[in-house]
Every structure is written in structure tokens, then in C-alpha cells.
Amino acid sequence: MNALIKIVCIFCVFSPLPFEFDFKSYLNNNGISDYLKPDTDKDLEQMKASIVELLSMEIVRRYYYQKGEIIQALKTDEGLAKAIEVLKNKEEYNKILNIKN
């Protein structure tokens, strides 16, 4: 927040307004500073899946090294899931390979 106030004040020095204006009190009085404060609870909730995946990868990496990391990554790999789905569906598999029955 202080950085924003400094930027606004620097801007006013280089291109002054035709009237005197106190940006710092304006920003504080109009609730803009509250709007700019981070909402860590909301951010954590939005990024929960990514955080869980990264933490699980790091834990596995520390205990099982590269092999464990690869196994953990394959559990959530969308490409692998699609490949398995195609391999189970013989019609789609043949269509991809242009095999005619």
C-alpha cells in the first residue's frame, strides 16, 4: 500500500494537478487500502489443489527420490489418464491409428 501511495505522490510531483490534492488521505478514507490488502484465506482456497500437488511432490521427492516423484506425478497426469482411456476403447484406438475392421 505504501508503495502505491509513493508512486501516486511521485506522479503528482512530475505532473502536478491544477489544485492541491492529498492522495494518501483519499486512499485511506475511501477504503481503497482495504481493497488492496491481500486476502490470504481466499487465495489459499483458490490455490488449494496446486498447493497440495506441490507439497505431495516435494514430500515424495525427499523420501523416494526421482522414482517416487515420477510415480506421484503420474497419479494426477491428465495425458496419462486420456491415454489409458483411449487404450481401453478399441474403436477410438483403431480410429486414431486409421485401422479399418
Sequence and secondary structure as in RCSB ss.txt:
>XXXX:A:sequence
MNALIKIVCIFCVFSPLPFEFDFKSYLNNNGISDYLKPDTDKDLEQMKASIVELLSMEIVRRYYYQKGEIIQALK
TDEGLAKAIEVLKNKEEYNKILNIKN
>XXXX:A:secstr
 HHHHHHHHHHHHHS  SS   HHHHHHHTTHHHHHS  HHHHHHHTHHHHHHHHHHHHHHHHHHHHHHHHHHHH
T HHHHHHHHHHH HHHHHHHTT   
